Amino acid sequence: MDLLRLSRFSPDEILAGSFGIEWESLRAKKNGKLSLTPHPAVFGDKLKNPLVTTDFSESQIEIITPPFRTIDEAFDTFSLLSDLVNASIPDDEYLWFQSIPCILPDDEHIPIAQYSEEGADSHEYRLKLAEKYGLKKQMISGVHFNFSFTDDFLRKLNKIYNPDLSFQEFRNEVYLKIARNYLRHCWLIIYLTGCSVSCHKTFTNDCLELMDGEDGYGSYYSTNGPSFRNASCGYKNLKELYPSYESVDGFVSDVSGFIENGDISGARELYTQVRLKPKDPKDLLNSLKNDGIQYIEIRTLDINPFYKCGLVRHDMHFLQLFLIYMMIKSESDYESWQEEAFLNEENTAERAYDDSMRLIKDGQEVTLKQWAGEIINEMHGMCEVLGIGDPATLNLMLKRVSNPELTYGKRFLELVKKNGFIKANTLISKNNKKTSINSLKNINPNKSDELKKYLNLAFVENCCDV
């Protein structure tokens, strides 16, 4: 897909789409221990509240925004929702602004999400995951970003680039290419946004063994890498699985094979950095075949402790530009690209701050700084031709590449060395809760009314007099 023809479109057309954010966070006590209380009643039935539910555990809140037309709309609503949630949990509880868990109890005391009879299947599924992967791995949390272009934009692209394909076939090809290129290059997102460099001794041994420092308060940290959520000790399939991304039929066939072999129990148990999302998530594989790919879900981002909602706006704008770049960027024909991508993903997560670490690009060694610089400079060129993006955002990312001390991981590492992992996070969580409460006091009344009307949820009206 060449820039010249894409430049016929206006910046608004290229940047338009559908965007959503999903965010998981543990509830913790002021001493850094996991809260063992049930999901707060203020949020209602977790099966019926589309915005605030639980993930694996009763102690793990998940916020899910509806889709919005712009990144800013999605981010603003997500930020407000996180404020409402943070201000609505009990006074002695705090959201844990870290992807690696707080102090965990023994496995038998970690509360798996409970459901009414209607949700019995969801509870049973969690029990099986706990048995297979262990309960502590389930407590890892993160941020997911849902992304799609508008169908109108894709239809116009369809006519220009490949009118012989049906719209569904063309849309599938666009999202499959983005998925392939994203998997090849997601190591850069891990480096730029990673912020899980430490863990408490109550976490898993395989993660503790990767740490090279001790904080003196029962926790450990690594000086080598930015994201142990994305490392080899993260929550991943027990076996490396590489489905085809050449076609929807090939993907569905391979995932069906994984299920038949007993590698995974269902399509939703395939844990990858990017997911192909269907029209009907309850019948994922058949819906992908029949209805095509509707959007993609990016699953790479760590929780960011340096902002009150665990996410930074300019990182989301960069990620949007990055996905557009993934659509445009040419692909190599290197055969073992998925195995190589997986190796780069884990090496970056565990060793990005080690100058001796090398990434593998089509079988050849390359430094992270060199490859990252090439990518961001090419993105600069793309943005200039298409008239999209803010050069300051790209320049900021380039600075993080040239100076690791500016990354979130390195910044948080300094806090851990100063205060210890648990104390550093409890201070952040308390401050973020206070910030959320103050933010709600100054909320734009129009935004509040709009949200209440749109969401029609009692908890929104009950939270902090909003």
N, C-alpha and C positions, 0 to 999 in steps of 0.2 A: 504494500500500500504506500504509494509515493506521496511526498509532501506537497508537490506541485498541484496535484488534483485535489488533495484535501484542503488546500488553501483557498479553494473556491467557496468554502463554507465560512460563515461568519463565526467569530469566537463564541457567540452565544449558542449557536447550533452545536458546536463541538463540545462545549462544556455542559450543555443541558443533559439531563438524564434522570435517574432515580437513585437516591442515596439513603442508606439506613445504617444505624449503628447498634451493635449489641455489646453489652459490657457486663462482665461477671465480677463480683467482689464478695469476699468473705465478710461476715460480721464478727468483729473482735471486741473483747473487753479492754478496759484501759491498761491492763497489765500485759496485753499482747496475746492473751489466750483466746482460742476460738470460742465464740458464743455458742452455747448449746441449746438456746431457747428456740422454740418453733418460729417459722416464718411469721413476721409481724402481722397481726390481724388487720391493721390499718390498710394493708394492700389487698385484702379480700382473698377470694379463692384463687390459688395459683394457676388453676386450669382455665379460669375465666378472665383473668386480668391479662390483656395482651401486651401490657407495657412493663409490668413488674411481676416477676415470677421467681422461681428458683431454678438453679441448674442441677447439679448432682445432689447437693446437700441442702437440708433445711437452713443451714447457716450460710448458704451461698446465694446471694441475691443476683438476679439477672435483670438488667434493663434492656428493653428492646424498643427502638423507635419505629414508628410507621415510616414508610418511604417518603422522601421529600424531593422536590425538583432541583434543589441546589445543595451544595455542601454546607453553606452557611445556615440554611434553614434546618438541615438535619443536626448540625452541631449545636445551634442555639437551643433547639428543643431538647436534645440530649443533655445539654448542660443544665437546663431548667429541671428536667426530670431527675437528674442526679442530685440536684439541690433538694428537691422535694423528698426524695428517698432518704438522703443523708439526714435531713432535718426531722424525718418521721420515725426513724428507728428509735428504740428506747434511749433515754438520756445516758445510760451507762454503756452504750454500745457505739462502735465506730466502724465505718467502712474501712477495709484494709486496702490501702492504695499500693498494692504490690502483687505481682503475678505469682510469686512464690508464697506459700501459705505462712500464716502466723504460727504461734505455738499450738501444736496439735495434740489432742489426747490420744490414748491408745485406740487402735482401730475400732474396737467394739463400742466406743463412746462417740465416734463421729456419726452425727445424725443424717442418715440418708433421707432424701426428700419424701415426705408422706403425702398420700393423695386419698381422695374419696374413692369409692368403688369404681367410679367412672375413670379414674386414672390408675387403676391397678396394673395395667400393662407398663406404664411409665415407671412405676416402682419396681416391678419385676426386672425390667431392662437395667435399671441402676444396680440392682443386686448382682446381676450377672457381670456387669462391668467391674464392680467392686471385687468380685471373686477373681476375675481375669487379670486386672491391672493393679489391684490394690487400692484401698480407699484413699491413701494419702496423695497418690497421683491425681485422683479425681478433684482434689482441692486446688489444683493449679488453675489460675484464672487469667483472663485476657480480654482483648478487644477485637471484635469482628466488624468488618466494613463491607456493606452490601452495595454493589455498583452495577449500573447498566447505563447504556446510552438510550436515548429516546428511539422508539421504533421509527418515527418519522425520519430521523437522521440516518438510521440504518437502511431504510428503504431507498433513500437518495443515494447512499453509498452503493447499495445493491445494483442500482441502474447504471452507475458509473463504472464500477469495477468488475462485476460479473452478472450481467443481466440474464444469463442462461440458467443461473441458480434460482430456485424458489426463494422467497423471503426467509422462510424458516431455515433452509439450508445455508443461506448466506449468513444469517444471524449466528447460527451454530459455528460457522467457520471463524467469524470474528471473535467470539468468546473463547473458542478452543485455542486460537492463536494467542490471545491474551493469557490464557491459563498456561500454555506451554512456556511462553516467554517469562511469565511471572515466576514460575517454578525455577527457571534457569537463573533468575536474577534476584530472588527474594532475599538472598544473603545481604543485599544492600539495605533493605528495609529492616532486617534484623539488626544490622550495625547501627543504623541511624536512630532507631526507636527503642532498641533493647534497653531494659532497665531492671533486669532480675539477676543480680550478681551475688546474692547472699541467701543463706537459708539457716533455719534453726535446727538444732540437733534432733528435734522430733520429726524432721522430714526424712526422706528416703536415703538409705546408705549410698546408693549409686550417685546421688547428687553430692552428698557430703564428701565423697571420695574425689570429686573433681575440684574441690576448693583447696586453695593453697595458703589461706590465712584464717586466723581465729580471732574473734573480736573480744574475747575475755568474758563474755556474758552468755555463753552457751550457744553461740551461733558461729557460722563460718562464712567466708567470702572468697571470691576469686578476683585476682588482679589481671586475669588473662582475657576474659570475654564478657560481652554485654548482656547475654540473654540465656540463662540456664533453663528458662521455660522452653526455649527452642533447641536446647542442647540434647545430647544423647540420653540424658536422664529426664527429659520432659515427657509429657503424656503423648506417647506415640504407639502405633501398632506394634505388636510384639515381633512381627516379621515385616521386613521392608517390602512394600507392595507398589508396583509400578504399572498402573493401568494405562492403556493407550489413550492419548489425547488427540489422535489423528482424526477421529470421527466420533459422533455420539454413539453409533452402533458398536464401534470398537470398545469404547469406554464401558458401555452397558454390559457387553459380553464379558469383558475382563472382570468387572466388579461382580457379576453373577458367578463367575468362576471362583473368585475369592470366597464367596459365600458358600458355594457347593463344597469347596475344599475345607471349610471350617475355619478359614483364616479370620473371618469376621462374621458376625451374626446377621448383619444387614448393611445396606449401603451407607447408612449414617454413621457406621463405625469405622469408615475409611477416614483416617485422620491425615489430612493433607493441608498444605499451606493455602490452597485455593480450592474452593468447591464450585461445581457446576450446579446451579439451582433450577429446579423445575417449576412448572405451574402448580403441580399437586405434590407437596412434600411427603404426604402419607403414602404415595405410590411412586417413589422417587424415580426408579429406573424406567418403569413403563411410561411415566409422564415425560421424562427426557426424550424417549424415543418418539412418543406420539406428538408432543407439543413443543419440543426443542428446549434449548437453554434460554431461560428467562433473564437471568442475571448471574453474576458471580459473587462469591463471598470470600473476602480476604481474611485470613485467620492468623496473621503473623504478629500483630502488635501486642507488646507488653502493656500493662497498666502503667501510666505515667504518674509518678507521685508528685510531680512538680506543678500540677494544676488541679483545681478542685473537683474536676470530673474525670480525672485519670486519662485525659486526652488533650492534645494541643491542636488548635485550629490549623496552624500553618503546616503541621504534619499531614493533616487530612487533605489540604490543598496540594501538597507535594505528591501524596499518594494518587490523587486523581490524575495529575500530570504524568506520573509514572505509568499508570495503566493505559493512558492514551499513547504514550511512548511504546508500551508493550505491543499495542495494536499495530503501530507503524514499523517497528524495528524488524529488520530482516532476520531470518533464522538460519542457523547452520544446519548441516545434515549429519552432524556428529551422532553416531548411533547410540552411544551409551549416555545420552544427555541427562536422563533422569537420575541414574546412579551418581553421576558427576554433580548434579544439582543438590542431591541429598547430602553428599560429602561436603560441599561448599556451605550448605546451610548449617550443618553441625560444627564445622571448623570455625565459621564466623561466630557462631553463638558462644563457643567455648574458648576461642583463641584469637579473636580479632585484634586484641591489644598487644599481641606477641608479634614483633616485627619479623620474626623468622617464619611465621605462618604464610603459606601460599595457597591461593585458590587454584582450581584447575579449570581452564577454559579450552574446551575442545581438545583435551588431552595434554595441554601445555600449561606449565606453571606460570602464574602471574601474581603480582602483589595486589592486595586489596585496594591500596591507594591508587595504583595505576588504573585498574579496571573501573573503580568507582568514579575516578576523575573523567575517564572516557565517557561513561554513561551520562553523568551530569552535564558535561560539556555538550554532548549530543542533544540532551534535553533542552539546553539553552538555545541551540540552533533550531530545534523544532518549535519551541515557544515563540521565537522571533519570527519565523516564517508564518506561523498560524495566528500570531497576535494574541496568544493566550498566556496566562500565568504571570506571576510577579517575579522578576529577576532576583529580588531580594530573598525570596524563599529558596531558590536554587543556590544562590551564593551562600546562604546559611548552611545548607547541606554540604556544600563543598568545603566550608570551614570545618565542619565536624569530621570530614574525611581527612583533611590535612592535619587537624589537631584533635586527637582522641579525647583530650581533657575537656572538650566542649560537649561530648556526648552525654546523654542522660545516664548511661551506665557508669561512666567515670565520675560524674558529679555525685551520683548516689553512693558510689563506693567511698568517697571522702566522708560522707555523713555516717556511713557504717563504721569506718575506722575511728571516727570521733566519738560516736554515741553508742555503737553497737547496733546490730540489725533490728532487734525488737524495739529498742527505745527510739531509734531514728524513725521507724514507721509509726509508732504510737504518737509521737510528736506531730508527724505529718498528718495522720488521720484526725487527730483532735483539732489541728489548725484548719484542715479542710472542712470539717463539720461546722466549725465556727464561721468560716467564710461562706459556706452554703446558707446558713441561717441568716447572716447579714445580707447576702445577695437577695434572698426572698423578701426582705424588708424594703428593698429598693426596686422591686420588680416593676416592669412596665405594666400598668393595669390592662392595657389592650392585649398584651401577650398573654396575661393570665386568663382573661375572658376567652380569648381565642382557644387557648389550650383546654380550658374546662369544657367549652362547647364541642371541641373536636374529639376529646377523649371521653367525655361523659363518664368520668369515674369519680366515685364518692371520695376516694382518698385524696384526689387533687384539691377538692374543696375543703377537706379537713386538715390539710397540712399547713401548719404555720399561718393560719388565717389568710391563705392566698385565695 
